[in-house]
Amino acid sequence: MVILLASLAVQALLSMRLMNASCDETTHLPSGYTYLKTGQIILNPQHPPLIKQMCALPLLFLKPKLHLSDDWLEKPPDEWRFGYYFLYSNDADRLFFWGRLPIVLLSLLLGFFVYKWASELYGVSAGIAALFLYVFSPGIIAHSRFVTMDIGLSCFTFISLYYLWRHVRCGKPGCRMLTGLYLGLALGTKYSAVILLPVFLVLLACRDTGKGNRYPDIIRSLSDYVIIIAVASLVVYVIYMFPRDLLFYWKYLRTVYQDHKPDYMFYLLGEFKQGGWWYYFITAFLLKTTLPVLAIFILSLSLFICNRKDRVIDGAFLLLPVLSFFVVVSTLASNIGIRYLLPVYPLIFVFASRVFILFADNRIMKSFLILLCLWHMASTVRVYPDYLAYFHELAGGPKQGYQYLDESNLDWGQDLKRLKVYLDEHSIDRVKLYYFGTASPDYYGIQWEKVTPQDWFDEPSSGYYAISIHVLIRGMEKAKSCKVNTDWLSRYEPVGRVGYSFYIYRFD
């Protein structure tokens, strides 16, 4: 177990140092620092404060410069301008290294509980298998390196479900209190955690009473639920620093999509559409989950459905939250990233691990499962450090990812540092840059100029161009909506590539 967790830490830390600020980090880390320094939640209210507070804690010891000018009190303040100035008037790389460490630690904590729950359900071998699938999951590694909410939500969601399962099994008050604690932490991490509220009630109502039949004890279930919600509410109240308005959570929840454009064209499988697709997240899951994990999960699910000897309640604790996240996220979330489904992966890994016990005495199946695990590991290690851009082999790998998805599935503005390395290695002094991101090219010593509309819509002028793949995909959209061919992906052949997020072009 320790070796596997160490491998996750090594993959996250080594690749993390190669990444500059992703788009959202420019506001998340500075916002968290202002919460700690001022006691006010003004910036970035569309996300709960917990992860931002946790990641900003190490910054208190670094003591970066913080300028609270008049724009701090604007209604609403410009969180992006504020965050940019805060980061790049200080040592941004140093702030991000220390600010990201809490995310790495949360990922390791989640990995430990993946091992723990699978071991208690199916045995130690299953625990090792579940942890193996977890630590070599490209999505898990990718988001273990950024100051964003997704790993935190996955961690606290999983642990709260684990302790609820323990409470249903043993009925100890301590497990009930821990369930409330971690549910509160999940609610304080991301508003999508409200999905758990009805899920918890259903799981409590369907508990096994221990009398040979599974009938709900309504009074006991409601009593447990009220206590869990009360503890979670208290935790959330503390996270929000004791607000006077008791409706604070509802009011902040209403700001979730305040910075989203209603006419934004989402992208899927080469097509653009306002409002997105109901099957977007299902498609993203099928494209960005390793083929071995899909195979093992489908096998486990098939055996669970066919085998009536399985404890249905154990399966419900793993599968009901997975189904709930798929339904709610597919219905309500913007079509911009598989990361919204990240909480389902640890649950899937635990559920999938049961096949390693079921086939423990079958040498052929056991060998087959081991080969799948090795394939899973190789498929992930091969894309280092570009875990964010992972697509499985049938999709053509990350090189072909732009044909299916964009945004944080591929390009989150994370590769300016590596672009600078590329420019130095190829003795390119100056580059024309069209960049999807919020980091500062100047901070990394890139000599650049903006790509002009004339370059984009007419023939580009001479020189080197570095174009984000997200921008290139949006060029496909423009080409479909106007008479000018702005689709550089089909129009020109790149001379180089930085990771899977920058294409390099040269024109003479």
TAVENWO-V473798 format. One record per residue. N is the residue number from 1. PHI is phi in radians with two decimals (* if undefined). PSI is psi in degrees with one decimal (none if undefined). NEAR is the number of other C-alpha atoms within 12 Angstrom. Layout:
n/phi/psi/near
N/PHI/PSI/NEAR
N/PHI/PSI/NEAR
This chain:
n/phi/psi/near
1/*/-46.3/26
2/-1.08/-40.4/17
3/-1.13/-42.3/16
4/-1.13/-44.4/26
5/-1.11/-37.4/32
6/-1.11/-37.1/24
7/-1.14/-36.3/26
8/-1.13/-44.6/42
9/-1.08/-41.9/32
10/-1.12/-46.4/25
11/-1.07/-42.3/35
12/-1.19/-47.1/42
13/-1.21/-42.8/32
14/-1.14/-43.2/23
15/-1.34/-28.1/33
16/-1.07/-37.5/40
17/-1.23/-14.7/29
18/-1.53/-8.6/30
19/-1.84/129.4/41
20/-1.42/-173.1/40
21/-1.07/127.5/45
22/-1.26/168.1/39
23/-0.88/-51.9/30
24/-1.30/-24.3/33
25/-1.12/-25.9/41
26/-1.05/-28.4/42
27/-1.78/-31.8/39
28/-1.13/-51.6/46
29/-1.16/-48.5/48
30/-1.06/-38.9/50
31/-1.06/-45.2/50
32/-1.05/-37.5/42
33/-1.16/-37.7/44
34/-1.17/-33.4/35
35/-1.05/-45.2/33
36/-1.23/-34.9/30
37/-1.45/-30.5/23
38/-1.95/-18.1/18
39/1.28/14.5/20
40/-2.14/138.9/23
41/-1.77/90.1/36
42/-1.90/-49.0/35
43/-1.42/146.2/38
44/0.89/53.2/37
45/-1.27/-11.5/37
46/-1.29/-2.8/32
47/-2.26/138.3/40
48/-1.01/160.4/48
49/-1.51/-12.9/47
50/-0.99/-54.5/43
51/-1.10/-39.6/46
52/-1.11/-38.0/44
53/-1.16/-45.6/40
54/-1.06/-44.6/37
55/-1.23/-26.9/40
56/-1.44/-13.7/38
57/-0.96/-47.8/31
58/-1.06/-24.5/25
59/-1.19/-22.7/36
60/-1.08/-30.8/23
61/-1.47/-23.1/14
62/-1.42/-24.6/20
63/0.94/57.4/18
64/-1.21/158.4/26
65/-1.19/135.8/23
66/-2.29/114.5/27
67/-1.86/110.2/21
68/-1.72/84.3/23
69/-1.46/-172.3/14
70/-1.09/-30.7/11
71/-1.20/-11.7/18
72/-1.05/-30.5/24
73/-1.73/8.5/16
74/-1.09/155.1/14
75/-2.08/101.0/11
76/-1.46/157.7/19
77/-1.24/157.0/22
78/-1.47/92.5/24
79/-1.14/-29.6/35
80/-1.29/-43.7/28
81/-1.13/-42.1/24
82/-1.08/-47.8/34
83/-1.10/-41.0/38
84/-1.07/-47.2/33
85/-1.14/-42.0/27
86/-1.05/-47.5/32
87/-1.18/-46.6/37
88/-1.66/3.8/29
89/-1.64/-3.4/21
90/-2.10/-170.8/22
91/-1.51/91.9/23
92/-1.07/-42.2/33
93/-1.09/-40.0/27
94/-1.16/-40.9/23
95/-1.09/-41.7/35
96/-1.27/-35.1/41
97/-1.02/-50.7/32
98/-1.29/-33.5/30
99/-1.22/-25.9/42
100/-1.49/-18.6/46
101/-1.00/-41.0/33
102/-1.02/-31.9/35
103/-1.18/-42.3/43
104/-1.04/-43.3/43
105/-1.15/-38.9/30
106/-1.11/-38.4/39
107/-1.11/-40.0/47
108/-1.17/-40.3/38
109/-1.07/-43.3/31
110/-1.08/-42.5/40
111/-1.04/-40.6/48
112/-1.06/-42.9/34
113/-1.27/-28.9/36
114/-1.05/-47.0/49
115/-1.08/-44.5/40
116/-1.13/-47.1/30
117/-1.20/-44.1/41
118/-1.08/-38.6/40
119/-1.13/-42.4/28
120/-1.25/-29.4/24
121/-1.37/-48.7/32
122/-2.19/-8.2/30
123/2.05/164.5/23
124/-1.08/-39.2/24
125/-1.06/-40.1/28
126/-1.17/-36.4/33
127/-1.07/-43.1/35
128/-1.13/-41.5/36
129/-1.11/-45.2/45
130/-1.08/-42.1/47
131/-1.16/-37.8/46
132/-1.05/-46.7/41
133/-1.06/-36.0/51
134/-1.20/-51.4/50
135/-1.25/-17.4/45
136/-1.94/27.2/45
137/-1.53/119.5/48
138/-1.04/-36.2/43
139/-1.16/-40.2/48
140/-1.12/-48.8/48
141/-1.09/-43.1/45
142/-0.98/-45.0/49
143/-1.62/1.7/50
144/-1.42/3.7/47
145/-2.07/2.2/49
146/-2.21/147.9/50
147/-1.40/78.1/45
148/-2.39/175.2/48
149/-1.53/-11.3/47
150/-1.24/-43.4/45
151/-1.19/-39.9/42
152/-1.06/-45.5/50
153/-1.09/-43.5/46
154/-1.06/-43.8/49
155/-1.09/-55.1/43
156/-1.25/-32.8/41
157/-1.09/-48.7/53
158/-1.10/-45.9/46
159/-1.19/-36.8/41
160/-1.12/-39.6/43
161/-1.17/-37.2/47
162/-1.07/-47.2/41
163/-1.26/-28.6/33
164/-1.15/-42.0/45
165/-1.06/-43.9/33
166/-1.08/-40.5/30
167/-1.11/-43.3/30
168/-1.11/-34.0/35
169/-1.32/-44.1/26
170/-1.98/-19.1/17
171/1.27/15.9/23
172/-1.32/134.3/17
173/-1.02/-31.3/20
174/-1.08/-38.9/20
175/-1.16/-36.9/28
176/-1.12/-40.8/37
177/-1.19/-40.2/30
178/-1.17/-34.1/31
179/-1.03/-47.6/43
180/-1.09/-39.4/39
181/-1.06/-51.4/34
182/-1.29/-28.9/37
183/-1.11/-41.9/48
184/-1.08/-39.7/39
185/-1.14/-38.5/41
186/-1.12/-44.1/42
187/-1.14/-29.4/45
188/-1.45/-1.2/42
189/-1.78/-46.5/41
190/-2.71/141.8/38
191/-1.20/-20.2/39
192/-1.16/-9.8/37
193/-1.13/-15.2/42
194/-1.10/-16.7/31
195/-0.97/-31.9/29
196/-1.23/-23.5/42
197/-1.06/-53.0/32
198/-1.22/-31.0/20
199/-1.08/-44.5/30
200/-1.07/-40.6/40
201/-1.13/-42.2/32
202/-1.13/-43.7/25
203/-1.13/-38.2/39
204/-1.17/-38.9/40
205/-1.21/-25.6/27
206/-1.71/14.0/31
207/-1.09/155.9/37
208/-1.44/119.9/26
209/-1.33/-8.2/21
210/1.44/10.7/16
211/-1.85/16.5/10
212/1.62/-16.4/9
213/-2.21/159.5/14
214/-1.89/81.7/17
215/-1.96/138.5/18
216/-1.23/134.1/22
217/-1.62/96.0/23
218/-1.09/-45.8/18
219/-1.13/-46.3/13
220/-1.14/-40.2/20
221/-1.12/-44.3/28
222/-1.14/-39.6/22
223/-1.09/-46.2/18
224/-1.07/-42.4/32
225/-1.11/-43.2/32
226/-1.09/-42.5/22
227/-1.13/-43.9/25
228/-1.07/-45.6/36
229/-1.15/-37.2/32
230/-1.10/-46.1/23
231/-1.10/-44.6/27
232/-1.08/-39.5/33
233/-1.13/-39.7/32
234/-1.11/-42.1/27
235/-1.08/-44.7/28
236/-1.10/-40.2/35
237/-1.06/-39.8/27
238/-1.20/-43.2/24
239/-1.01/-38.8/33
240/-1.47/10.7/37
241/1.10/47.6/25
242/0.96/59.6/19
243/-1.20/151.6/19
244/-1.33/-34.2/11
245/-1.40/113.9/13
246/-1.26/-11.7/16
247/-1.67/20.5/16
248/-1.01/-41.7/24
249/-1.14/-42.7/35
250/-1.11/-41.0/18
251/-1.18/-39.7/17
252/-1.21/-36.1/28
253/-1.03/-33.1/25
254/-1.24/-12.1/17
255/-1.60/2.3/21
256/-0.93/-46.4/22
257/-1.84/27.5/18
258/-1.20/-23.4/15
259/-1.83/14.6/18
260/-1.68/139.1/17
261/-1.53/124.0/12
262/-1.12/-24.5/14
263/-1.72/13.7/12
264/-1.14/138.0/18
265/-1.64/110.8/27
266/-1.40/161.6/32
267/-2.22/132.3/36
268/-2.74/127.0/34
269/0.93/39.4/23
270/1.46/2.3/21
271/-2.02/154.8/25
272/-2.10/141.6/29
273/-2.78/134.3/22
274/-1.23/139.3/18
275/1.48/-20.6/24
276/1.42/-165.2/27
277/-2.22/143.9/26
278/-1.16/-25.8/23
279/-1.71/11.2/23
280/-0.99/-51.3/36
281/-1.26/-31.3/37
282/-1.11/-44.2/28
283/-1.12/-45.0/25
284/-1.07/-41.2/41
285/-1.07/-43.4/33
286/-1.23/-25.7/28
287/-1.53/-31.9/35
288/-1.93/5.5/45
289/-1.71/137.3/45
290/-1.06/145.8/41
291/-1.04/-39.9/32
292/-1.05/-40.4/33
293/-1.13/-42.2/45
294/-1.05/-42.5/27
295/-1.15/-45.4/26
296/-1.17/-39.5/37
297/-1.14/-43.7/34
298/-1.11/-39.9/22
299/-1.09/-45.9/25
300/-1.10/-42.4/30
301/-1.13/-40.9/27
302/-1.10/-43.6/17
303/-1.18/-35.4/21
304/-1.13/-42.0/27
305/-1.18/-37.0/17
306/-1.45/-24.8/12
307/-1.70/107.5/14
308/-1.35/-7.3/12
309/-1.39/-16.1/12
310/-1.14/145.5/20
311/-1.26/112.1/22
312/-1.09/-37.8/22
313/-1.10/-35.8/32
314/-1.13/-44.3/33
315/-1.13/-36.0/34
316/-1.11/-37.6/32
317/-1.12/-25.8/42
318/-1.65/-39.6/44
319/-1.55/-34.9/32
320/-1.09/-45.0/29
321/-1.09/-37.1/41
322/-1.06/-48.9/34
323/-1.09/-41.2/25
324/-1.12/-43.7/29
325/-1.12/-42.1/37
326/-1.05/-45.7/32
327/-1.18/-49.9/23
328/-1.21/-45.0/26
329/-1.12/-42.0/34
330/-1.14/-28.4/29
331/-1.47/-38.5/21
332/-2.00/-27.1/25
333/-1.42/149.9/29
334/-1.17/144.0/35
335/-1.42/70.0/36
336/-2.27/-0.2/33
337/3.09/139.7/37
338/-1.10/-17.6/42
339/-1.02/-24.7/42
340/-1.15/-19.1/42
341/-1.75/5.4/46
342/-0.96/-35.8/44
343/-1.07/-18.5/46
344/-1.38/-22.2/41
345/-1.13/-49.2/49
346/-1.01/-36.9/51
347/-1.16/-41.0/44
348/-1.12/-39.8/43
349/-1.10/-42.3/51
350/-1.14/-45.7/51
351/-1.11/-39.8/48
352/-1.18/-28.1/44
353/-1.16/-17.5/47
354/-1.12/-25.4/41
355/-1.19/-24.5/37
356/-1.21/-23.8/40
357/-1.51/-40.7/29
358/-1.07/-32.8/24
359/-1.92/24.2/23
360/-1.09/-29.5/23
361/-1.76/3.6/12
362/-1.81/105.3/14
363/-1.10/-38.5/14
364/-1.18/-48.6/13
365/-1.18/-36.6/19
366/-1.10/-42.9/21
367/-1.13/-39.9/16
368/-1.07/-43.5/20
369/-1.16/-37.3/33
370/-1.13/-41.0/25
371/-1.10/-39.7/18
372/-1.08/-40.6/26
373/-1.13/-41.1/35
374/-1.14/-38.6/23
375/-1.10/-44.0/26
376/-1.00/-46.4/32
377/-1.14/-46.7/30
378/-1.12/-39.7/22
379/-1.07/-35.0/31
380/-1.43/-47.3/41
381/-1.05/-33.1/27
382/-1.10/-25.9/24
383/-1.63/3.3/31
384/-0.89/136.0/29
385/-1.66/19.9/34
386/-1.65/49.1/42
387/-1.06/-32.1/42
388/-1.06/-33.0/46
389/-1.63/13.3/49
390/-1.09/133.3/49
391/-2.39/144.9/40
392/-1.31/176.4/35
393/-1.12/-38.2/25
394/-1.17/-24.0/19
395/-1.49/-3.4/26
396/1.65/6.0/17
397/1.30/-178.2/29
398/-1.10/-23.5/36
399/-1.09/-30.5/27
400/-1.78/6.6/27
401/-1.03/-32.2/36
402/-1.11/-17.5/39
403/-1.30/-15.2/30
404/-2.03/-45.9/37
405/-2.47/163.3/42
406/-2.39/-153.4/43
407/0.96/-139.0/38
408/-1.25/-1.0/41
409/-1.31/-14.3/44
410/-2.57/-50.2/43
411/-2.35/110.3/42
412/-2.05/22.1/42
413/1.28/26.6/42
414/-1.67/0.6/48
415/-2.03/25.5/44
416/-1.12/-38.8/43
417/-1.08/-42.0/32
418/-1.28/-28.7/31
419/-1.10/-42.6/40
420/-1.06/-41.3/32
421/-1.08/-43.7/21
422/-1.06/-45.9/26
423/-1.09/-40.7/30
424/-1.17/-42.5/18
425/-1.13/-29.5/13
426/-1.81/13.2/17
427/0.93/42.9/13
428/-1.72/111.0/23
429/-1.36/-32.2/20
430/-2.51/144.8/26
431/-2.43/146.1/34
432/-1.54/125.3/32
433/-2.09/129.2/35
434/-2.18/104.4/34
435/-2.10/128.6/36
436/-1.64/98.9/33
437/3.00/178.1/33
438/-2.16/5.0/32
439/-1.43/171.0/36
440/-1.77/114.6/36
441/-1.08/-35.5/33
442/-1.10/-37.0/18
443/-1.03/-33.4/24
444/-1.64/10.9/26
445/1.32/22.3/19
446/-1.46/122.8/26
447/-1.49/113.0/25
448/-2.52/164.3/28
449/-2.46/154.5/21
450/-1.24/145.4/20
451/-1.27/127.4/26
452/-1.51/157.2/16
453/-0.94/-34.7/15
454/-1.11/-41.2/13
455/-1.08/-36.9/25
456/-1.39/-41.3/30
457/-1.67/-20.7/21
458/-1.99/-156.2/17
459/-1.37/129.5/19
460/-1.10/147.0/23
461/-1.32/171.0/20
462/-1.22/152.6/15
463/2.23/-176.3/21
464/-1.67/142.6/32
465/-2.18/137.1/41
466/-2.06/112.9/44
467/-2.09/127.7/44
468/-1.11/143.2/40
469/-1.10/-32.6/45
470/-1.09/-40.2/40
471/-1.15/-40.7/33
472/-1.10/-38.9/38
473/-1.12/-40.6/40
474/-1.18/-24.5/36
475/-1.12/-32.5/31
476/-1.10/-39.7/31
477/-1.10/-46.5/29
478/-1.08/-38.2/22
479/-1.11/-30.0/23
480/-1.41/-23.4/18
481/-1.77/-7.2/17
482/-2.42/171.8/13
483/-1.40/-16.8/13
484/-1.48/137.3/21
485/-1.44/97.8/24
486/-1.75/11.4/29
487/-1.48/89.0/28
488/-1.18/-24.7/34
489/-1.12/-30.5/28
490/-1.79/-18.5/15
491/-1.53/-36.3/20
492/-2.27/155.4/21
493/-1.76/121.0/16
494/-1.21/153.2/23
495/-1.73/-8.0/18
496/-2.91/173.3/23
497/-2.58/142.4/26
498/-1.97/109.2/33
499/1.00/-134.1/35
500/-2.16/20.2/39
501/-2.04/-17.1/47
502/-2.16/134.2/43
503/-1.91/138.6/37
504/-1.87/128.5/35
505/-2.11/150.8/31
506/-2.30/131.9/23
507/-2.22/134.7/19
508/-1.73/none/10
